[in-house]
Amino acid sequence: MRLRQRASEAQLALILLTRLPAGRLPDPAPDLAAARWAYPFVGAIVSLAGWLVHQLSLGIGLGPAAAALAAFAAMAFVTGALHHDGLADFADGIGGGRDRAHRLEIMRDSRIGSYGALALIFAVGLPVAAVAGMARVPLAAFLLAGVASRFAMLGVIEALPPARGDGLGRMTGGRDWRHLVPGALLCLAIATLVGAAGWAALVAVAATAAAIAITARRKLGGQTGDVLGATQIACECAGWLALAALRA
């Protein structure tokens, strides 16, 4: 019974964070807060898709830059650019808001402003350049960036209260450190496979997540779905930069 419940939670996490077919949820369906432990494992699936496209692109003769861009395009397609949208909204809110209420109002607006556009340019360009500049990009590197960045989302959820009384941040929120254990073990296992660069990537991810959490606490009063999306993209970018710096 417990195993079936965990499988349902993982299925819900896959439905929430990707566009991949995941079947119908059982009745009653688990709630979003209970499913958050599975976010890092969804990251592994997304990363695997990116690595496969990267290897296929190199195999058909594309250069390193085109192959890297194709890989990140594939991962954005698999997720429906969900996290990119959150990053853009977060950047616009923090950059253009006068106060907490105004920032949250901007983040609800579906239009992208200059801060959001620049954030997306950097968030795509930096990791693509990092991957393109690496002599070899193993599957473990892709997995670490995708898993650790989604584990960082869990850290922000645990550290911050919801900034709103509704929305994704509210539905996925809660305080239960046990949700961190599976993802933490997965991150440590993959970092061990990667080696010194993997540990450096985890430090970079943790520092980036902490910076976003502090900013969200000060500027918004807590976390929202957009904050979580920004956390994933920014931490993935930081992880790739660390990996490239030590493995290039």
LUMVOVEX-871811 format. One record per residue (C-alpha): x, y negated, z negated; residue in three letters. Coordinates in steps of 0.1 Angstrom, whole numbers, plus 5000, padded with zeros to 4 digits. Layout:
! residues N
XYZALA;...
! end
This chain:
! residues 248
500050005000MET;502849764991ARG;504749845023LEU;501649785043ARG;501249445027GLN;504849355034ARG;504349455071ALA;501249235073SER;503148945058GLU;506048985083ALA;503449005111GLN;501848675099LEU;505348515098ALA;505948625134LEU;502648475145ILE;503248155127LEU;506848085139LEU;506848235174THR;504648285205ARG;505448645206LEU;502548895207PRO;502149045172ALA;498749205173GLY;495749135150ARG;496149075113LEU;494449315090PRO;491349205070ASP;491949055045PRO;494948865060ALA;497848765037PRO;498248395029ASP;500948185044LEU;502848145011ALA;503148515006ALA;504648555042ALA;507448305038ARG;510048565027TRP;509948705063ALA;511048375080TYR;514748475081PRO;513848805097PHE;511748625124VAL;514848415130GLY;516748735138ALA;514248825165ILE;514448475180VAL;518248475179SER;518348825196LEU;516248685224ALA;518748385228GLY;521748615228TRP;520248845254LEU;519548545277VAL;523048415271HIS;524648745280GLN;522448785310LEU;523248435322SER;526948505319LEU;526548835336GLY;524948685367ILE;527748435371GLY;526548125353LEU;529147915335GLY;529447875297PRO;527447555296ALA;524547675317ALA;524448005298ALA;524347825265ALA;521547595277LEU;519547895290ALA;519948065256ALA;518647765237PHE;515847715262ALA;514848075257ALA;514748035219MET;512647715222ALA;510247895245PHE;509948185220VAL;509147955192THR;506947725212GLY;509347445203ALA;507547435169LEU;510647335150HIS;511747075176HIS;508446905172ASP;508946895134GLY;512446745138LEU;511146475162ALA;508246375138ASP;510546375108PHE;513146155125ALA;510445905136ASP;508945895102GLY;512145855082ILE;513645615108GLY;510545395114GLY;508445415083GLY;508145115059ARG;507045325029ASP;505945675019ARG;502445645033ALA;503545485065HIS;506245755070ARG;503646035066LEU;501245855089GLU;503945835116ILE;504746195112MET;501146285119ARG;501346095152ASP;501846335181SER;503746075201ARG;507546075200ILE;509445755193GLY;513045655199SER;514345815167TYR;512646145176GLY;513846135211ALA;517446075200LEU;517246355174ALA;516046605200LEU;518946505224ILE;521546565196PHE;519746875184ALA;519947035218VAL;523246895231GLY;525446965201LEU;524747335197PRO;524847395234VAL;528247225236ALA;529347425206ALA;528347765221VAL;529747665255ALA;533047585240GLY;533447915222MET;535748175238ALA;533448455227ARG;529948445212VAL;529048765195PRO;525448865186LEU;526348815149ALA;526948445155ALA;523548405171PHE;521948595143LEU;523648405115LEU;522648065129ALA;518948175134GLY;518648355101VAL;520448115079ALA;518547815092SER;515247975085ARG;516448085051PHE;517247715045ALA;513547645051MET;512747875021LEU;515247685000GLY;513447355008VAL;510047505001ILE;511247624967GLU;513047304958ALA;510347044968LEU;506647014961PRO;504246954991PRO;504146585001ALA;500546615011ARG;497446784998GLY;496946955031ASP;499047075061GLY;501547355067LEU;503847245038GLY;500947275014ARG;499847615027MET;503347765027THR;504447604994GLY;504847754960GLY;507647844936ARG;508748204935ASP;512548274938TRP;511848634946ARG;510948524982HIS;514548414986LEU;516148754979VAL;515548945012PRO;516748645033GLY;519748585011ALA;520948945014LEU;520448925051LEU;522448605054CYS;525348745033LEU;525449065053ALA;525648885086ILE;528148635073ALA;530348925062THR;530249055098LEU;531248715112VAL;534048655088GLY;535548325076ALA;533648135103ALA;530448285089GLY;531048165054TRP;531847815067ALA;528647825086ALA;526647905055LEU;528247615037VAL;527447385065ALA;523847505065VAL;523447465028ALA;524847115029ALA;522547015057THR;519547155040ALA;520446975008ALA;520746645026ALA;517346685043ILE;515746795010ALA;517146484992ILE;515946255020THR;512446415020ALA;512146384983ARG;513146024982ARG;511345905013LYS;508246135014LEU;507846274979GLY;508246634990GLY;508146865019GLN;505746905049THR;505747125079GLY;507746865098ASP;510346865071VAL;510647235074LEU;510947215111GLY;513646955109ALA;515447165083THR;515547465107GLN;516847275137ILE;519347065118ALA;520747355099CYS;520947575130GLU;522947285147CYS;525247255117ALA;525847625116GLY;526747635153TRP;529147345149LEU;530947525120ALA;531047855139LEU;532547675169ALA;535147485149ALA;536547805134LEU;536048045164ARG;536847825194ALA;
! end
